[in-house]
Amino acid sequence: MVKKTLEKKKKEEFGALFIPAGIFLGMGFGFLFGDLVAGLFIGMGIGFLLFAITKIFKRK
């Protein structure tokens, strides 16, 4: 029972990696184009979108 719960939790957390990845990519592009704050917000937004998309496709 506990093993099944841990496996389910592990699968759900996979999509959450898109959020920090998006922030770091946004930070890199922000430094590149000279606007760090805008890059961070764009990266965070893209990370949340990818997280939501993966969560939708996992349910099916």
Phi and psi in degrees as GROMACS dihedral restraints (atoms count N, CA, C in turn):
[ dihedral_restraints ]
;  ai    aj    ak    al  type     phi  dphi    fc
    3     4     5     6     1   -66.6    20    10
    4     5     6     7     1   -37.6    20    10
    6     7     8     9     1   -63.7    20    10
    7     8     9    10     1   -40.3    20    10
    9    10    11    12     1   -65.2    20    10
   10    11    12    13     1   -39.1    20    10
   12    13    14    15     1   -65.5    20    10
   13    14    15    16     1   -42.1    20    10
   15    16    17    18     1   -66.1    20    10
   16    17    18    19     1   -39.3    20    10
   18    19    20    21     1   -64.6    20    10
   19    20    21    22     1   -40.2    20    10
   21    22    23    24     1   -65.4    20    10
   22    23    24    25     1   -42.8    20    10
   24    25    26    27     1   -64.6    20    10
   25    26    27    28     1   -39.6    20    10
   27    28    29    30     1   -63.8    20    10
   28    29    30    31     1   -39.7    20    10
   30    31    32    33     1   -67.6    20    10
   31    32    33    34     1   -36.1    20    10
   33    34    35    36     1   -70.9    20    10
   34    35    36    37     1   -31.8    20    10
   36    37    38    39     1   -78.0    20    10
   37    38    39    40     1   -10.5    20    10
   39    40    41    42     1   -60.9    20    10
   40    41    42    43     1   -43.1    20    10
   42    43    44    45     1   -68.5    20    10
   43    44    45    46     1   -22.5    20    10
   45    46    47    48     1   -68.5    20    10
   46    47    48    49     1   -14.7    20    10
   48    49    50    51     1   -70.8    20    10
   49    50    51    52     1   -17.3    20    10
   51    52    53    54     1   -69.6    20    10
   52    53    54    55     1   -27.5    20    10
   54    55    56    57     1   -67.2    20    10
   55    56    57    58     1   -55.5    20    10
   57    58    59    60     1   -67.0    20    10
   58    59    60    61     1   -31.5    20    10
   60    61    62    63     1   -63.4    20    10
   61    62    63    64     1   -41.9    20    10
   63    64    65    66     1   -64.0    20    10
   64    65    66    67     1   -39.0    20    10
   66    67    68    69     1   -64.5    20    10
   67    68    69    70     1   -43.6    20    10
   69    70    71    72     1   -67.6    20    10
   70    71    72    73     1   -39.8    20    10
   72    73    74    75     1   -65.1    20    10
   73    74    75    76     1   -41.5    20    10
   75    76    77    78     1   -63.1    20    10
   76    77    78    79     1   -36.7    20    10
   78    79    80    81     1   -64.6    20    10
   79    80    81    82     1   -41.2    20    10
   81    82    83    84     1   -63.2    20    10
   82    83    84    85     1   -45.9    20    10
   84    85    86    87     1   -68.1    20    10
   85    86    87    88     1   -32.2    20    10
   87    88    89    90     1   -63.6    20    10
   88    89    90    91     1   -43.2    20    10
   90    91    92    93     1   -64.6    20    10
   91    92    93    94     1   -39.4    20    10
   93    94    95    96     1   -63.6    20    10
   94    95    96    97     1   -42.5    20    10
   96    97    98    99     1   -97.8    20    10
   97    98    99   100     1     1.6    20    10
   99   100   101   102     1    83.5    20    10
  100   101   102   103     1    15.0    20    10
  102   103   104   105     1  -136.7    20    10
  103   104   105   106     1    87.6    20    10
  105   106   107   108     1   -64.9    20    10
  106   107   108   109     1   -44.9    20    10
  108   109   110   111     1   -64.0    20    10
  109   110   111   112     1   -44.8    20    10
  111   112   113   114     1   -62.8    20    10
  112   113   114   115     1   -41.3    20    10
  114   115   116   117     1   -62.5    20    10
  115   116   117   118     1   -40.8    20    10
  117   118   119   120     1   -63.3    20    10
  118   119   120   121     1   -44.8    20    10
  120   121   122   123     1   -67.5    20    10
  121   122   123   124     1   -39.3    20    10
  123   124   125   126     1   -65.5    20    10
  124   125   126   127     1   -43.7    20    10
  126   127   128   129     1   -63.1    20    10
  127   128   129   130     1   -40.4    20    10
  129   130   131   132     1   -66.4    20    10
  130   131   132   133     1   -40.4    20    10
  132   133   134   135     1   -63.5    20    10
  133   134   135   136     1   -42.8    20    10
  135   136   137   138     1   -65.4    20    10
  136   137   138   139     1   -38.9    20    10
  138   139   140   141     1   -61.3    20    10
  139   140   141   142     1   -43.7    20    10
  141   142   143   144     1   -65.9    20    10
  142   143   144   145     1   -39.0    20    10
  144   145   146   147     1   -62.7    20    10
  145   146   147   148     1   -46.0    20    10
  147   148   149   150     1   -64.5    20    10
  148   149   150   151     1   -37.2    20    10
  150   151   152   153     1   -61.4    20    10
  151   152   153   154     1   -44.9    20    10
  153   154   155   156     1   -66.4    20    10
  154   155   156   157     1   -40.6    20    10
  156   157   158   159     1   -64.2    20    10
  157   158   159   160     1   -43.8    20    10
  159   160   161   162     1   -65.6    20    10
  160   161   162   163     1   -35.4    20    10
  162   163   164   165     1   -66.6    20    10
  163   164   165   166     1   -37.0    20    10
  165   166   167   168     1   -66.6    20    10
  166   167   168   169     1   -45.6    20    10
  168   169   170   171     1   -71.1    20    10
  169   170   171   172     1   -25.5    20    10
  171   172   173   174     1   -70.9    20    10
  172   173   174   175     1   -29.3    20    10
  174   175   176   177     1   -68.8    20    10
  175   176   177   178     1   -29.2    20    10
